[in-house]
Amino acid sequence: MGNPEAGIASEPLSARAARARYRRILRFAALHLASLWWFELVLPRFGLNSIANKTRTKRLQRIARSFQKLALDLSGLLIKLGQFMSTRLDILPAEITKELEGLQDEVPAVDFTIIRAMAERELGLPLEQVFASVDSTPLAAASLGQVHRAVLSAQEADELGFENVVLKIQRPGIDGIVEVDLSALRRVAGWLSRIRLINRRADAPALMDEFAATCLEEIDYLNEAANAERFAENFAENPRVRVPQVAWERSTRRVLVQEDVTDIKITDLDALRAAGIDPADVANEFAAVMFDQVFIHGFFHADPHPGNIFIQPLPESDEFGQTWRMTFIDFGMMGEVPSSLGKALRTTVIAAASRDGAGMVDGMREIGVLMPSADTVELERALTKVFDRFGGISFVELQTIDPREFKAFVNEFSDIVRALPFQFPENFLLVIRAISLTSGVCSSVNPQFNIWNAIEPYSAKLIKAEGGNVIEAFLRDGLTSLSLLARLPKRVDSLITRAELGQLTLRNPELEKRTTFLARAVRRVISAVLFGVFFISGLLIFETEKDLGTVLLVISGVPLLHALFADFIARRGPLP
């Protein structure tokens, strides 16, 4: 198991233990970076690429497994780092991320006597003055803290309005462990930034800063309490969502006291059915609530695994006719979507809903995933193929597909993605994590669930939510296109004139005929764009402005007739 002093401590780390922990992390990194340097840089220079290629998969898997062992042994932030890196498909090979996916933050519990002393130091009171009882057996034990059930004293319960609570307490000494781990990991990130093979794919120090910020927020329980209240405010008008109340007077940076809302786990299908709740409805509602968090509120739960969502059956239908509601817990890991990223995400979702590969690529550029110089022709082709083949397929149907076909698609797509110059921008990583976990939970609750079918109706909601902004953007883009297209016939006419005057170096007898055809085609395109602008604008505002909407719909018929019959009229010649 290694040096016991290097693992999770029940008291502040001694200087000796801190140095041992720091050196062990650096030794691990140095050993595997040396291996990477030898196989990926040195051997290819001597023409031995085949050796590197042949052993790459097993080597990468061995590195991931070694890291898993180190993380479970030392715990602390290393488990969190493994979970963080398991989602970095943009910079890590699939062989590593696959191995890290199963890294669970479960460690032996700290003795309750030590936990009790820690809680009493933070609260400044004996636990008996605050709680009628505290369960000494932890409900959960993780690398940063552990959770115990408790019952508030009668006086506390009267003041707060609830008596059953969960008491979340940081592990004693965790601050020192976090400090040592971050110091060592920042040193490793500095090493990585000097390796061209790595720095051309990722900014390691920036990734480390992102990871550190997330972890420091997660060990501040007052920050978690504030997140819970903000989340509750966002869903104050949605009776389907419940958030546990915080006992602020009994919470500190290291101790959090919240209402106990434990109920049916979202993936407990037998319990859901026994309560008369349809799992398919739960899956659909959960997806809609998660989409609202990401695309509407811009503040979302970044760790929505099944242990963090409960379903509460209601004794009788409420005023909204509901028989159940869902409860979110653990707001330590939250994501925030800046307005610019939110707009790009909405563009991408609408493109995904319409199975538009080109639109998806445009959305990815807006998000900042793709560098401006990226050649996306192959990516667009791959996305279109994925939509055509797998777009409307449920989780169950996916399992019936020939594994060889599925593997061929995955391999083709992965090679294309890895060849592109891209890196996920800040904040986008947590979006991917949240949506991925949402899809996984929904598929567990309802195997027929299809994330694409859930996105389609949601895209209509996004368009409606955008309201006038969508109309304004559409008209602006449409008019810009018209401006460009309107200039083309004039340029074509100029080209014909120059050809007639012999001012072109290259002469072609068919030039006039071809350019005339091109000018006619451009005018038809202009008519088609005009039709689209007027028709879609009319549809979007019809509900709120019926008169204007009707006028736009009627006007759209004029350019449509021209687009459809311009060629026929041209062939017939001028009317007599």
Residue, then its C-alpha position, 0 to 999 in steps of 0.5 A: m500500500g506504500n507509506p501510510e503517512a502519505g495517504i489520507a490523514s486524520e490530523p494535519l500532515s507532518a513536514r516529513a509526511a508532506r515531503a514524502r507525499y510530494r516526492r512520491i507524486l513527482r517520482f511517479a510523473a518523472l518515471h512515466l514522462a521519461s517512458l513517454w519521451w523514450f517511446e514517442l520521441v527518441l525511438p521515432r528519430f531512429g526509425l523505430n516508430s513500429i515499436a512505439n506504435k505496437t506497444r502504445t495501447k498497452r503502455l498507456q493502459r499501464i500508465a492509467r492503471s498505475f495512476q489509479k493505484l497511486a490515487l487510491d493509495l494517496s487519495g486526496l486530490l489525486i482521485k479528483l484529478g483522475q476523474f477530471m482527466s477522464t473527461r479530457l478526450d481532447i488531450l488524452p488518448a482514449e486508452i487512458t480516459k477509459e481506464l480512469e472513468g471507473l475511478q471512484d472517490e470512496v475511501p475508508a472512513v475516519d473514526f467518528t471520534i476524530i470527526r466529532a472533535m473536528a465538528e465541535r471545533e468548527l461549531g464551537l459547541p458540543l454536538e449535543q447542544v445542536f443535535a438530538s442525535v448523530d449517526s456515528t456510521p457515515l452515510a458516505a466517505a470520500s477523499l475530502g470529507q464524509v457525511h453523517r445523518a443527524v437529527l436537530s435538537a427540538q429548539e433548532a428544528d423549531e427555528l429552521g422548520f425541519e429536523n432531519v439533516v445530513l452533517k457534512i464534515q471535512r476530513p481533518g488535515i485535508d487542507g495540508i494535503v490539498e496544498v501539497d498535492l496542488s504544489a506537486l501537480r503544478r510542478v508536473a504541469g510545468w514539466l509538461s509545458r516544456i514537452r512539445l508533444i504535449n504543449r502543442r495539444a494543451d496548456a498544462p499549467a492552465l488546465m492545472d489552474e482550472f482543476a485547482a480552482t474547482c477543487l478549492e471551491e469544492i472544499d469550501y462548504l459555504n461556497e457549496a451552500a451558496n450554490a444550493e441557494r442560487f440553484a434553488e432560486n433558478f428553479a423557484e417557479n418549477p414545482r418539479v425541482r426540490v433543493p435541500q435547505v441549508a442551516w446557515e447558522r450551523s454551517t462553516r467552511r468545514v462543516l455543512v448542515q443541510e436538510d435530509v432529503t434522501d428518497i428514492k434513488i433516480t435509478d432505482l426502477d423497482a422503487l419508482r414503479a412501486a410508487g406508481i412513477d413511470p421511469a420514462d417520465v422521470a428520464n424525460e423530465f430529468a433531461a429537460v431540467m438539466f438542459d434548462q440548467v445549461f442552456i437557460h440558466g447558465f448555472f448547472h450541477a456538474d456532477p449529476h450522477p445517480g447518487n446525487i438525484f432523488i425522486q420524492p413521491l408526493p402523497e397526493s397530486d399537488e396544485f399542478g397535478q404532480t405526483w412526484r418531484m426530483t431532488f438535487i444534492d451536493f452542490g460542490m461541483m457547479g459549472e457556469v456558462p458565460s453568455s458568449l458560450g451560452k449563445a454558441l451552445r444554443t446554436t450547436v444544440i439547434a444544429a444537433a436537433s436538425r442533424d445539421g453537420a455543417g451547423m454543428v461545425d459552425g457551433m463548435r467554432e463559435i464555442g472555441v473548440l476548433m481553431p480558426s485554421a482547422d480544416t473541418v471538411e472531414l469533420e463535417r462529413a463524419l458528423t453527417k454520417v454519424f447523424d444519418r446512421f445513429g441520430g435516431i437510435s435509442f440506447v437499446e437499439l445501439q446494442t443491436i448494431d454490429p460491433r464492427e460497424f460501430k467500432a469502425f465509426v468510432n475509429e474514423f471519428s476519433d482519428i479525425v478529431r485527434a487530427l484537428p487543432f482544438q482544445f476545450p475552452e474553460n467552462f466547456l469541460l464541465v458542460i460535457r461532463a454534465i451532458s454525458l452524465t445526464s445521457g447515462v442516467c437517462s439511459s439507465v432509467n429508460p433504456q429506450f431514451n434517446i438524447w437526440n430525441a430529447i434535444e429536438p423538442y428542446s431546440a424549439k424551446l430555445i428558439k422561443a426563449e431567444g424570441g426577438n434575438v433569433i428573428e433579429a439575428f436571422l434577418r441580419d444574417g439573411l440581409t448580409s447574405l442578400s447583400l453579398l449575393a446581390r453584388l454577384p450579378k453585377r460582377v458577372d455582367s462585368l466579367i461578360t463585358r470584359a470578355e466581349l472587349g477582349q480584356l481577358t487573357l483566357r477566352n472561351p466561346e461558351l463563356e457568355k452562355r455560362t455566365t448568363f446561366l450563372a447570373r440567372a442562378v444567382r438571382r434564383v438564390i437571392s429569391a430563395v433567401l428572400f423567401g426564407v427570411f420572410f417566411i421564417s420571420g413570419l412564422l416566428i412572430f405569428e403568435t405574438e404579432k399576427d398581422l405582421g406575421t401574416v403580411l410577411l408570410v404573404i410577401s414570401g410567396v413573391p420571391l418563392l414564385h420567382a425562384l420556382f419559375a424563373d427558368f421556365i419564363a426565361r426559356r419561353g422568352p418575353l411575353p408577346 
